[in-house]
Amino acid sequence: MFACLQLHATTNIQPHLEIDFQHSLPSLQSLGIARENQVKVSAMRSDKYNGMLGIVLGPCSLKADGEVSLANNETDTEWVLTFRNKCVSLERMGLPRAVAFGGSFQQNTCNVGLFMNLQCDGRTVDVQIDTSCEHKYTLQAMLRHSVHWLSQLGLPFENSVLLSAATDSTTDGILLLQAGKCKLKARGDLCIQNKAEWTLETETECQLLQNLSIPTQSRLIGSIQKDKCQAELLCVLETEGKTARLEVRAEYKPKITLEIQFMHDLPQLKEIPRENKLSITAQNQLKYHIGIGMKLGACEFQMNGDFDPEKKLQWKMFIENKCQKIQDLGAPVKIDSSGYVLMDKMNLDSQTLITVDESKLQGLLILKVTDVSVLQTVRLHVQSIE
């Protein structure tokens, strides 16, 4: 019986390390240590960087090689990495027999290119990306593969994308996307002068998107404009003869106003009423006034209120419900309320009157305190008149 360990190493311009271990000891064999074992590591640098790692454990062997080359300006790089596995037990665990990964990277002032190729037991994955900024910004990308489990995850075997955009006073761009049999084309324009205006057109050739009720053609136009006291936004979507329109208008002098209107006849939005509107106004003159109006199809709501903070806080508010569906659920048609709150160091006086349709509720609340921390008197009166 014997055990032999050999070590050989060099540290010159080509570093090298080799370890050999052989034995015939039954005790080591019972621990799973093979009779013949070897590890080799080497590296070399010249016009290329090379490296190698080899491992032998009895009948199993693993080997990895790598090579990287750099151009003189170090902006162009190429690499190749390989891995080989000759071990049945590792193959049963899912480790591939042969893997090769190669690629290149190139860059100059305005262009960048990246290419990568992965091969694994006869299956391949290719990725290529190119960008350019001469005259206009361009991005091209491609991904091809023959890996079935990637396809099962929903990634088609062939995919590509092209994005191009130019910038000046008018910016136009184009997007081409292909994923398997599905194709998408989008074209857009953006003009920024006195106001920002844009147009976006899309075309699709994809049965999957059609099954999701996504139209094959659509056009979106819009604009936004702002001056010192006003701002306006407009968006119009046109698709297969149907339209959706969104208008937003805001003003903050002499009063604050916000109006939002949305109209459509799209079957995809059938759960949303065709005409919808929301308006909010607020103004401060002798007293604060706020008004809110909302319309959802045939349903309409209106609320107006006045607030006077002088001496005592007084308010008056009116709510009107013009929605038959909500009225059928028992909601009132009209609610009218008014009241005030007066507070000093010794007293807090509050009175509220609420009118709900034809019924009246009147509440009177009086609080008296000897100081800010001791409560002395509480009165509460509620009356209902049918």
N, C-alpha and C positions, 0 to 999 in steps of 0.2 A: 504494500500500500504506500502511496506517496501523495504529496501535494506540492505543486510548483507554481510560484508566482514570479513573472518576469515583467519588468518595467523598462521601457525605452523612450527617451524623450530628447528632442532637439529644440533649440531656441534660436536658430539662425533666421535667415530671411524667409524660410519655409518651416514654421513651427510644426512639430509632429509629436504626437503622444500615442504610445501603443502599450496596452496592458494585456498580458496573457495569464490565464490561470487554468491549470490542469490538476486533476486529482483523481484518486481511486478510492476515496474514503467512503464507506457505506453510510457513516453518520451524516456527511454532507449531502449525499444522494437522498437520504430520507428527508432532508430539509428542502428538497427541490432544486438543489444546485447541480447543474449539469457537469459532466466530467470535463468538457472543453468549453472555455469561455474566452472571449476576446473583445476588446474595445479599442477602436482606432479613431483618432481625431487629428486632422491636419488642416492647415491653412496656407494660402500662398497669395502674395500680392505682387502684381506686375502692372500691365496695362488693364488687368481685370482682377477682381477679388474672387478667390476660389476657396471653398471650404468643403470638408467631407467628414461625415460621422458614420462609423460602421460598428455594429454591435452583433456579436455571435454568442448565443446562449444555447449550447447543445445543438439540437436540430433547427432552432429558430435563428433567423438572421434578419437584421434591419439595416438599411443603408440609406443615407440622405446625402445628397450633393447639392451645392449651391454655387452660382456664378453671378456676379454683378459687375457690370462695366459702366464706367462714367466717361463722358466726353471731356475734352480739355476745358471747356467752359462750365462743366458740371451742371448743364441744363438738360442734357440728354442722358437718360439712364435706361439700361436694359438689364433684365435679370431672368434667370432660369433656376428653378428649384425642383428637384426630383426626390421621390421617396419610393423605396421598394421594400415590400414586406414578404418574407418567406417563412411564415409561421402559421401552421394550421390552427392552433389554439387562438391566436389573435384574429385570424380571419373569421372564426366562429363567433367572436365577440363583435364583429362588424367592421374591423379595421381593414381598409382596402389593400389590395395587393400592390397596386402601382398608382402613384399620384405624380403629376407634373404641373407645375405652376410657372408660367412665364409671362413676361410683359415688358412694356416700355413706357417711358414718360419723356415728353419733349415740351420745352417751353422757350419762347423767346419774348420779345417785348409785348406782343399782343395776341399770341396764339398759344394754346395749351392743348396737348394731345396725350391721351392715356389709353393704353390697350392692355388687356389682361386676358389670359387664356388658362383655363383649368381643365385638366384631363384626369379622370378618375375611373379606372377599370373600364375603359372604353366609352365613358360618358364625358361630354364636354360642356363647358360654359365659356362663352366669349362675351366680353364687355369692351366697348369702345366709346370714348367720350372725346369730343373735339370742341373747342371754343375759340372764338375769334372776336376781336373788337375793332377791326378795320372797317371804316365807313359805317358799320352797324354791328350791333351785338348779335352773335350767333352761337347757339348751342345745339350740337348734334350728339345723340346718344343712341346706342344700339345694344341689345342684349339678346343673345341666342343661346339655347341650351338643348340638351337631349336627356335631361335628368327627369325621370318619370315622377319622382315624388314631388319635385317642384311643380310639375304640371298638375298633380293631384291637389296641390295647395292653391291652384287657380292661376298660376303664372304660365301664360302661353309660351310655346317654343320659340317664337320670334316676336320681338318687341322693339320699337324705335320711337324716338321723339325728336322733333326739330322745333326750335324756338328761335325766332329772329325778330329783332326790334331795332328801329332807328330813332335817334333823338335829335330833334330840333324844335322849332315852334310847334310843329305838328308831329306827334309820335305815332307811328303805325307799327304793328307787330303781327306776327303770324305764328300759330302753333299747330303742328301736325303730330298726331299721336296715333300709333298703331300698336295694338295688343292682340296678336293672333289675327282673327278675322274681323275684329272690331277696329274701326277707323274713326277718328275725330279730327275735324279741321275747325280752327277758330281764327278769326281775323278781327283785329281791333284797331281803332284810331282814337287818338286823344289830342285835342287841340286846346291849348291854354292861352287865351288872349284876354279880352274883357271878361269872359267867363269861361269856365271849363266845360267842354263838350266832348262826349265820347260815343263811340259806336262799337258794338261787339256782335259779330255774326258767327254762328256755329252750324256745322253740318256733321251728321253722324251716319255711319253705316255699321250698325251693330244690332243684331236681333235681341241680344240681352237687354240693351237699353230700351229698345222698343217694347219689350215685355214689361218693363218698369214704367211705361207710359211717358218716357222721355221723348220729346219730339225729334224728328230727323233734321229739321231746320228751325232756327230761331234767330231773332234779331233784337238786340237791346240797344236802345239809344237813350241818352240822358244828358243832363246839364246841371251845373250848379253855379250860382251867381251870388255875390255878396258885396254889399256896400257898407256904408257906415252904420246904418240902422236897420237893414233888411237883409234877408237871405232867402233864396229859393232853390229848391231841388226838384228835378223832374226826371222820372224814369219811366220808359215805355217798353214793354216786352211784346214782341209780335211773333207768333208761331202758328203756322198752319191756319191762317185766317182768323185766329183768335188773338185778343190783346189783354194786357194787364197794365194799368196806369197808376203810378204813385206820384202824388204831388205833396210837397211839404213847403210851407211858407212861414217864416218867422219874422217878427217885428218887435223892437223893444223901445221905440220912441214914436209918439208920445205915450203910448201904452204898450204893454207886453202882450203880444198876440202869437199864438201858435195854431196853425191849421194843417191838418193831415187828411188827405183824401185818397182813397184806394178804390179803384173800380176794375172789374175784370169780367170776362166771359169764358175763362179757361175751365175745361172739364176736370183738370187735375185739381182745381181748387173749389170743387163743387160744395164742400162743407163750409166755405167762407161766403157770406153774402156778397152779391155782386156790387153793391154800393155801400161804402163805409166812410164815415167822416168823424173826425174828432177836432173840436175847436176849444181853445182855452184862451181867455183874456183876463188880464189883471191891470188895474189902474189905481193910482193914488192921487186923489184930488182933496176934497174936504174929508173924505173917508176912503177906506180901501174897498175896492169892488173887484169881485172875481166871478167869472162866468165860465161854465164848462158845458159843452154840448157834444153828444155822441150819437151817431146813427149807425146801426148795423142792419142793413137790409130794411125791413119794415119796422124794426124796433128803433125808437128814438127816446133819448133821455136828455133832460135839461136841468141844470142847476145854476142858480144865481145867488150870490151872497154879498152882503155889505158889512164892513167892520169899522167901528169907530173907537179908536183907543184913547180918545181924550177923556180925562177925568175918570170915567169908568168905561170898561170894555163893553161895548154894545155890539150886537150882531143881529142880522136878519138873513134868513136863508130860505130859498124856495126850491123844491125838487119836484119835477114832473116826469112821470113815467108814461110814455106813449107806446108801450109794447104789450100787445094783447096776450102773447104767450106768457109773459111774466105776470100780468094781471090775473090770468087764469090760475096761477099758482098761489094767489092770495096776496100778492104784493099790492100796496096802495097805489093809487093814481097820482095823488098830490100830497106832498108833505110841506107844511109851512111852519117855520119855527123862528122865534125871536127871543131875545133875553139880554141880560147884562150881568156883569160881575163888578162889584165895588169892594175894595179892600183898603183899609188903613191899618194903623198900629193896633187898634182896639176892636175893629169890627170887620166882618166879611159878610157881604150881602149879595146873594145871587138869586135871580128870578128867571125862569124859563117858561115860555108858552109854546106848545107844539100843537098844530092842527093836522090831523091825519084824515083826509077826505072830509066826511061830515062829523067825525068825532073830535072832541077837544080834550086835551090833557094839559092841565095847568099845574105847575109845581113851584112852590115857594120855599126856599132854603135860607135860613138865617143862622149865622154862626156869630157868637159873641165870645170874646176872649179878654181876660184881664191883662194878659201880655201875650207875647208871641208863642208861648209854650203851654199855656193853661187854657183849656176849652171850657167855656162856661155854659152856653145855651145853644141848643140845636133845635130848629123847627123845620118840619118838612110837611108840606100840604100838597096832596094830589087830588084832582077832581076830574072825573070823566063825564062828559055830556054827550048823550046819543041824540 
